[in-house]
């Protein structure tokens, strides 16, 4: 699980908007961009090129 202080300062690198953790806490979601940023080995990978598009 990510530290709450870290989560509070993280933002989507594409739109600079807020991100939230997934239900499994294995990634961060930007609702505005519909992108998923994975968390690997406890480190969020906040690279636009590495993000996955999500469907809602």
PDB file of N, CA, C and O in Angstrom, chain B, residues numbered from 101:
ATOM      1  N   UNK B 101       0.841  -1.187   0.000  1.00  0.00           N
ATOM      2  CA  UNK B 101       0.000   0.000   0.000  1.00  0.00           C
ATOM      3  C   UNK B 101       0.885   1.249   0.000  1.00  0.00           C
ATOM      4  O   UNK B 101       1.913   1.307   0.675  1.00  0.00           O
ATOM      5  N   UNK B 102       0.461   2.224  -0.762  1.00  0.00           N
ATOM      6  CA  UNK B 102       1.212   3.473  -0.821  1.00  0.00           C
ATOM      7  C   UNK B 102       0.953   4.317   0.419  1.00  0.00           C
ATOM      8  O   UNK B 102      -0.148   4.325   0.971  1.00  0.00           O
ATOM      9  N   UNK B 103       1.965   5.008   0.830  1.00  0.00           N
ATOM     10  CA  UNK B 103       1.851   5.953   1.924  1.00  0.00           C
ATOM     11  C   UNK B 103       0.832   7.032   1.540  1.00  0.00           C
ATOM     12  O   UNK B 103       0.876   7.544   0.422  1.00  0.00           O
ATOM     13  N   UNK B 104      -0.072   7.382   2.440  1.00  0.00           N
ATOM     14  CA  UNK B 104      -1.105   8.370   2.154  1.00  0.00           C
ATOM     15  C   UNK B 104      -0.499   9.726   1.782  1.00  0.00           C
ATOM     16  O   UNK B 104      -1.022  10.416   0.907  1.00  0.00           O
ATOM     17  N   UNK B 105       0.584  10.108   2.432  1.00  0.00           N
ATOM     18  CA  UNK B 105       1.239  11.378   2.102  1.00  0.00           C
ATOM     19  C   UNK B 105       1.737  11.379   0.659  1.00  0.00           C
ATOM     20  O   UNK B 105       1.630  12.389  -0.037  1.00  0.00           O
ATOM     21  N   UNK B 106       2.284  10.243   0.208  1.00  0.00           N
ATOM     22  CA  UNK B 106       2.750  10.143  -1.170  1.00  0.00           C
ATOM     23  C   UNK B 106       1.563  10.207  -2.127  1.00  0.00           C
ATOM     24  O   UNK B 106       1.619  10.900  -3.143  1.00  0.00           O
ATOM     25  N   UNK B 107       0.504   9.496  -1.809  1.00  0.00           N
ATOM     26  CA  UNK B 107      -0.680   9.499  -2.662  1.00  0.00           C
ATOM     27  C   UNK B 107      -1.279  10.896  -2.783  1.00  0.00           C
ATOM     28  O   UNK B 107      -1.788  11.266  -3.841  1.00  0.00           O
ATOM     29  N   UNK B 108      -1.220  11.662  -1.720  1.00  0.00           N
ATOM     30  CA  UNK B 108      -1.762  13.029  -1.735  1.00  0.00           C
ATOM     31  C   UNK B 108      -1.010  13.953  -2.687  1.00  0.00           C
ATOM     32  O   UNK B 108      -1.592  14.901  -3.213  1.00  0.00           O
ATOM     33  N   UNK B 109       0.277  13.689  -2.915  1.00  0.00           N
ATOM     34  CA  UNK B 109       1.043  14.591  -3.785  1.00  0.00           C
ATOM     35  C   UNK B 109       1.182  14.076  -5.216  1.00  0.00           C
ATOM     36  O   UNK B 109       1.581  14.828  -6.105  1.00  0.00           O
ATOM     37  N   UNK B 110       0.856  12.801  -5.447  1.00  0.00           N
ATOM     38  CA  UNK B 110       0.951  12.266  -6.800  1.00  0.00           C
ATOM     39  C   UNK B 110      -0.163  12.821  -7.669  1.00  0.00           C
ATOM     40  O   UNK B 110      -1.291  13.013  -7.214  1.00  0.00           O
ATOM     41  N   UNK B 111       0.169  13.074  -8.924  1.00  0.00           N
ATOM     42  CA  UNK B 111      -0.807  13.562  -9.894  1.00  0.00           C
ATOM     43  C   UNK B 111      -0.561  12.867 -11.223  1.00  0.00           C
ATOM     44  O   UNK B 111       0.542  12.393 -11.495  1.00  0.00           O
ATOM     45  N   UNK B 112      -1.581  12.812 -12.031  1.00  0.00           N
ATOM     46  CA  UNK B 112      -1.460  12.242 -13.361  1.00  0.00           C
ATOM     47  C   UNK B 112      -0.465  13.084 -14.160  1.00  0.00           C
ATOM     48  O   UNK B 112      -0.622  14.302 -14.245  1.00  0.00           O
ATOM     49  N   UNK B 113       0.553  12.455 -14.746  1.00  0.00           N
ATOM     50  CA  UNK B 113       1.525  13.234 -15.505  1.00  0.00           C
ATOM     51  C   UNK B 113       0.958  13.823 -16.805  1.00  0.00           C
ATOM     52  O   UNK B 113       1.531  14.756 -17.366  1.00  0.00           O
ATOM     53  N   UNK B 114      -0.151  13.282 -17.272  1.00  0.00           N
ATOM     54  CA  UNK B 114      -0.737  13.773 -18.523  1.00  0.00           C
ATOM     55  C   UNK B 114      -1.588  15.029 -18.293  1.00  0.00           C
ATOM     56  O   UNK B 114      -1.420  16.028 -18.992  1.00  0.00           O
ATOM     57  N   UNK B 115      -2.510  14.978 -17.304  1.00  0.00           N
ATOM     58  CA  UNK B 115      -3.430  16.104 -17.103  1.00  0.00           C
ATOM     59  C   UNK B 115      -3.179  16.856 -15.800  1.00  0.00           C
ATOM     60  O   UNK B 115      -3.799  17.888 -15.546  1.00  0.00           O
ATOM     61  N   UNK B 116      -2.282  16.345 -14.985  1.00  0.00           N
ATOM     62  CA  UNK B 116      -1.950  16.923 -13.673  1.00  0.00           C
ATOM     63  C   UNK B 116      -3.101  16.818 -12.665  1.00  0.00           C
ATOM     64  O   UNK B 116      -3.102  17.492 -11.636  1.00  0.00           O
ATOM     65  N   UNK B 117      -4.074  15.964 -12.979  1.00  0.00           N
ATOM     66  CA  UNK B 117      -5.223  15.766 -12.098  1.00  0.00           C
ATOM     67  C   UNK B 117      -4.953  14.715 -11.032  1.00  0.00           C
ATOM     68  O   UNK B 117      -3.891  14.092 -11.025  1.00  0.00           O
ATOM     69  N   UNK B 118      -5.906  14.516 -10.136  1.00  0.00           N
ATOM     70  CA  UNK B 118      -5.730  13.540  -9.046  1.00  0.00           C
ATOM     71  C   UNK B 118      -5.773  12.102  -9.547  1.00  0.00           C
ATOM     72  O   UNK B 118      -6.390  11.796 -10.568  1.00  0.00           O
ATOM     73  N   UNK B 119      -5.103  11.232  -8.805  1.00  0.00           N
ATOM     74  CA  UNK B 119      -5.145   9.798  -9.068  1.00  0.00           C
ATOM     75  C   UNK B 119      -5.628   9.093  -7.810  1.00  0.00           C
ATOM     76  O   UNK B 119      -5.494   9.611  -6.701  1.00  0.00           O
ATOM     77  N   UNK B 120      -6.186   7.914  -7.996  1.00  0.00           N
ATOM     78  CA  UNK B 120      -6.639   7.110  -6.857  1.00  0.00           C
ATOM     79  C   UNK B 120      -6.152   5.686  -7.052  1.00  0.00           C
ATOM     80  O   UNK B 120      -5.889   5.261  -8.177  1.00  0.00           O
ATOM     81  N   UNK B 121      -6.034   4.953  -5.957  1.00  0.00           N
ATOM     82  CA  UNK B 121      -5.566   3.573  -6.054  1.00  0.00           C
ATOM     83  C   UNK B 121      -6.685   2.671  -6.561  1.00  0.00           C
ATOM     84  O   UNK B 121      -7.870   2.946  -6.369  1.00  0.00           O
ATOM     85  N   UNK B 122      -6.277   1.590  -7.209  1.00  0.00           N
ATOM     86  CA  UNK B 122      -7.236   0.582  -7.653  1.00  0.00           C
ATOM     87  C   UNK B 122      -7.723  -0.191  -6.432  1.00  0.00           C
ATOM     88  O   UNK B 122      -7.154  -0.081  -5.346  1.00  0.00           O
ATOM     89  N   UNK B 123      -8.771  -0.966  -6.623  1.00  0.00           N
ATOM     90  CA  UNK B 123      -9.320  -1.772  -5.523  1.00  0.00           C
ATOM     91  C   UNK B 123      -8.270  -2.735  -4.962  1.00  0.00           C
ATOM     92  O   UNK B 123      -8.215  -2.965  -3.754  1.00  0.00           O
ATOM     93  N   UNK B 124      -7.442  -3.294  -5.841  1.00  0.00           N
ATOM     94  CA  UNK B 124      -6.387  -4.220  -5.409  1.00  0.00           C
ATOM     95  C   UNK B 124      -5.126  -3.503  -4.953  1.00  0.00           C
ATOM     96  O   UNK B 124      -4.178  -4.137  -4.492  1.00  0.00           O
ATOM     97  N   UNK B 125      -5.115  -2.173  -5.083  1.00  0.00           N
ATOM     98  CA  UNK B 125      -3.964  -1.342  -4.734  1.00  0.00           C
ATOM     99  C   UNK B 125      -2.715  -1.747  -5.517  1.00  0.00           C
ATOM    100  O   UNK B 125      -1.599  -1.704  -5.000  1.00  0.00           O
ATOM    101  N   UNK B 126      -2.931  -2.145  -6.783  1.00  0.00           N
ATOM    102  CA  UNK B 126      -1.805  -2.514  -7.639  1.00  0.00           C
ATOM    103  C   UNK B 126      -1.582  -1.492  -8.746  1.00  0.00           C
ATOM    104  O   UNK B 126      -0.799  -1.721  -9.668  1.00  0.00           O
ATOM    105  N   UNK B 127      -2.274  -0.367  -8.646  1.00  0.00           N
ATOM    106  CA  UNK B 127      -2.121   0.676  -9.639  1.00  0.00           C
ATOM    107  C   UNK B 127      -2.829   1.952  -9.217  1.00  0.00           C
ATOM    108  O   UNK B 127      -3.547   1.990  -8.218  1.00  0.00           O
ATOM    109  N   UNK B 128      -2.607   2.997 -10.007  1.00  0.00           N
ATOM    110  CA  UNK B 128      -3.244   4.290  -9.777  1.00  0.00           C
ATOM    111  C   UNK B 128      -4.062   4.647 -11.010  1.00  0.00           C
ATOM    112  O   UNK B 128      -3.613   4.460 -12.141  1.00  0.00           O
ATOM    113  N   UNK B 129      -5.256   5.158 -10.785  1.00  0.00           N
ATOM    114  CA  UNK B 129      -6.163   5.486 -11.880  1.00  0.00           C
ATOM    115  C   UNK B 129      -6.387   6.989 -11.942  1.00  0.00           C
ATOM    116  O   UNK B 129      -6.608   7.648 -10.926  1.00  0.00           O
ATOM    117  N   UNK B 130      -6.323   7.514 -13.165  1.00  0.00           N
ATOM    118  CA  UNK B 130      -6.737   8.891 -13.436  1.00  0.00           C
ATOM    119  C   UNK B 130      -8.083   8.796 -14.143  1.00  0.00           C
ATOM    120  O   UNK B 130      -8.152   8.340 -15.284  1.00  0.00           O
ATOM    121  N   UNK B 131      -9.146   9.219 -13.480  1.00  0.00           N
ATOM    122  CA  UNK B 131     -10.478   9.152 -14.079  1.00  0.00           C
ATOM    123  C   UNK B 131     -10.608  10.073 -15.283  1.00  0.00           C
ATOM    124  O   UNK B 131     -11.286   9.723 -16.249  1.00  0.00           O
ATOM    125  N   UNK B 132      -9.981  11.231 -15.249  1.00  0.00           N
ATOM    126  CA  UNK B 132     -10.103  12.198 -16.335  1.00  0.00           C
ATOM    127  C   UNK B 132      -9.493  11.657 -17.634  1.00  0.00           C
ATOM    128  O   UNK B 132     -10.075  11.813 -18.707  1.00  0.00           O
ATOM    129  N   UNK B 133      -8.340  11.031 -17.535  1.00  0.00           N
ATOM    130  CA  UNK B 133      -7.643  10.518 -18.723  1.00  0.00           C
ATOM    131  C   UNK B 133      -7.986   9.057 -19.025  1.00  0.00           C
ATOM    132  O   UNK B 133      -7.656   8.545 -20.094  1.00  0.00           O
ATOM    133  N   UNK B 134      -8.650   8.392 -18.076  1.00  0.00           N
ATOM    134  CA  UNK B 134      -8.951   6.960 -18.204  1.00  0.00           C
ATOM    135  C   UNK B 134      -7.680   6.143 -18.395  1.00  0.00           C
ATOM    136  O   UNK B 134      -7.601   5.271 -19.260  1.00  0.00           O
ATOM    137  N   UNK B 135      -6.672   6.455 -17.552  1.00  0.00           N
ATOM    138  CA  UNK B 135      -5.396   5.751 -17.608  1.00  0.00           C
ATOM    139  C   UNK B 135      -5.107   5.055 -16.282  1.00  0.00           C
ATOM    140  O   UNK B 135      -5.478   5.535 -15.211  1.00  0.00           O
ATOM    141  N   UNK B 136      -4.443   3.924 -16.384  1.00  0.00           N
ATOM    142  CA  UNK B 136      -3.999   3.158 -15.221  1.00  0.00           C
ATOM    143  C   UNK B 136      -2.487   3.166 -15.201  1.00  0.00           C
ATOM    144  O   UNK B 136      -1.842   2.766 -16.171  1.00  0.00           O
ATOM    145  N   UNK B 137      -1.924   3.622 -14.100  1.00  0.00           N
ATOM    146  CA  UNK B 137      -0.475   3.600 -13.883  1.00  0.00           C
ATOM    147  C   UNK B 137      -0.190   2.475 -12.897  1.00  0.00           C
ATOM    148  O   UNK B 137      -0.679   2.503 -11.768  1.00  0.00           O
ATOM    149  N   UNK B 138       0.594   1.489 -13.313  1.00  0.00           N
ATOM    150  CA  UNK B 138       0.876   0.340 -12.462  1.00  0.00           C
ATOM    151  C   UNK B 138       1.778   0.712 -11.291  1.00  0.00           C
ATOM    152  O   UNK B 138       2.557   1.663 -11.354  1.00  0.00           O
ATOM    153  N   UNK B 139       1.649  -0.067 -10.223  1.00  0.00           N
ATOM    154  CA  UNK B 139       2.572   0.018  -9.085  1.00  0.00           C
ATOM    155  C   UNK B 139       3.391  -1.267  -9.125  1.00  0.00           C
ATOM    156  O   UNK B 139       2.852  -2.363  -8.968  1.00  0.00           O
ATOM    157  N   UNK B 140       4.699  -1.123  -9.337  1.00  0.00           N
ATOM    158  CA  UNK B 140       5.597  -2.282  -9.417  1.00  0.00           C
ATOM    159  C   UNK B 140       6.577  -2.241  -8.252  1.00  0.00           C
ATOM    160  O   UNK B 140       7.283  -1.253  -8.051  1.00  0.00           O
ATOM    161  N   UNK B 141       6.608  -3.320  -7.496  1.00  0.00           N
ATOM    162  CA  UNK B 141       7.499  -3.428  -6.334  1.00  0.00           C
ATOM    163  C   UNK B 141       7.320  -2.241  -5.385  1.00  0.00           C
ATOM    164  O   UNK B 141       8.284  -1.742  -4.806  1.00  0.00           O
ATOM    165  N   UNK B 142       6.060  -1.798  -5.237  1.00  0.00           N
ATOM    166  CA  UNK B 142       5.753  -0.708  -4.316  1.00  0.00           C
ATOM    167  C   UNK B 142       6.043   0.683  -4.859  1.00  0.00           C
ATOM    168  O   UNK B 142       5.921   1.672  -4.137  1.00  0.00           O
ATOM    169  N   UNK B 143       6.430   0.765  -6.141  1.00  0.00           N
ATOM    170  CA  UNK B 143       6.778   2.058  -6.742  1.00  0.00           C
ATOM    171  C   UNK B 143       5.816   2.357  -7.885  1.00  0.00           C
ATOM    172  O   UNK B 143       5.711   1.566  -8.822  1.00  0.00           O
ATOM    173  N   UNK B 144       5.107   3.491  -7.821  1.00  0.00           N
ATOM    174  CA  UNK B 144       4.215   3.847  -8.926  1.00  0.00           C
ATOM    175  C   UNK B 144       5.013   4.229 -10.171  1.00  0.00           C
ATOM    176  O   UNK B 144       5.947   5.028 -10.104  1.00  0.00           O
ATOM    177  N   UNK B 145       4.633   3.650 -11.297  1.00  0.00           N
ATOM    178  CA  UNK B 145       5.291   3.944 -12.572  1.00  0.00           C
ATOM    179  C   UNK B 145       4.449   5.024 -13.258  1.00  0.00           C
ATOM    180  O   UNK B 145       3.478   4.722 -13.951  1.00  0.00           O
ATOM    181  N   UNK B 146       4.834   6.276 -13.055  1.00  0.00           N
ATOM    182  CA  UNK B 146       4.049   7.420 -13.525  1.00  0.00           C
ATOM    183  C   UNK B 146       4.578   7.932 -14.867  1.00  0.00           C
ATOM    184  O   UNK B 146       4.924   9.105 -15.007  1.00  0.00           O
ATOM    185  N   UNK B 147       4.633   7.033 -15.840  1.00  0.00           N
ATOM    186  CA  UNK B 147       5.086   7.376 -17.187  1.00  0.00           C
ATOM    187  C   UNK B 147       3.902   7.222 -18.142  1.00  0.00           C
ATOM    188  O   UNK B 147       3.255   6.175 -18.172  1.00  0.00           O
ATOM    189  N   UNK B 148       3.627   8.252 -18.908  1.00  0.00           N
ATOM    190  CA  UNK B 148       2.484   8.214 -19.823  1.00  0.00           C
ATOM    191  C   UNK B 148       2.610   7.055 -20.807  1.00  0.00           C
ATOM    192  O   UNK B 148       1.623   6.380 -21.100  1.00  0.00           O
ATOM    193  N   UNK B 149       3.810   6.823 -21.316  1.00  0.00           N
ATOM    194  CA  UNK B 149       4.036   5.741 -22.277  1.00  0.00           C
ATOM    195  C   UNK B 149       3.803   4.352 -21.676  1.00  0.00           C
ATOM    196  O   UNK B 149       3.526   3.405 -22.412  1.00  0.00           O
ATOM    197  N   UNK B 150       3.910   4.219 -20.374  1.00  0.00           N
ATOM    198  CA  UNK B 150       3.726   2.948 -19.697  1.00  0.00           C
ATOM    199  C   UNK B 150       2.281   2.750 -19.209  1.00  0.00           C
ATOM    200  O   UNK B 150       1.912   1.645 -18.812  1.00  0.00           O
ATOM    201  N   UNK B 151       1.479   3.795 -19.235  1.00  0.00           N
ATOM    202  CA  UNK B 151       0.099   3.728 -18.729  1.00  0.00           C
ATOM    203  C   UNK B 151      -0.772   2.875 -19.649  1.00  0.00           C
ATOM    204  O   UNK B 151      -0.519   2.768 -20.849  1.00  0.00           O
ATOM    205  N   UNK B 152      -1.798   2.274 -19.060  1.00  0.00           N
ATOM    206  CA  UNK B 152      -2.752   1.456 -19.818  1.00  0.00           C
ATOM    207  C   UNK B 152      -4.106   2.159 -19.825  1.00  0.00           C
ATOM    208  O   UNK B 152      -4.545   2.700 -18.810  1.00  0.00           O
ATOM    209  N   UNK B 153      -4.751   2.142 -20.971  1.00  0.00           N
ATOM    210  CA  UNK B 153      -6.089   2.733 -21.060  1.00  0.00           C
ATOM    211  C   UNK B 153      -7.083   1.801 -20.374  1.00  0.00           C
ATOM    212  O   UNK B 153      -6.974   0.578 -20.458  1.00  0.00           O
ATOM    213  N   UNK B 154      -8.052   2.405 -19.697  1.00  0.00           N
ATOM    214  CA  UNK B 154      -9.085   1.611 -19.014  1.00  0.00           C
ATOM    215  C   UNK B 154     -10.443   1.955 -19.581  1.00  0.00           C
ATOM    216  O   UNK B 154     -10.646   3.043 -20.120  1.00  0.00           O
ATOM    217  N   UNK B 155     -11.365   1.033 -19.459  1.00  0.00           N
ATOM    218  CA  UNK B 155     -12.751   1.236 -19.897  1.00  0.00           C
ATOM    219  C   UNK B 155     -13.639   1.274 -18.673  1.00  0.00           C
ATOM    220  O   UNK B 155     -13.446   0.514 -17.724  1.00  0.00           O
ATOM    221  N   UNK B 156     -14.605   2.159 -18.705  1.00  0.00           N
ATOM    222  CA  UNK B 156     -15.599   2.177 -17.617  1.00  0.00           C
ATOM    223  C   UNK B 156     -16.965   2.030 -18.183  1.00  0.00           C
ATOM    224  O   UNK B 156     -17.945   2.021 -17.437  1.00  0.00           O
TER     225      UNK B 156
END
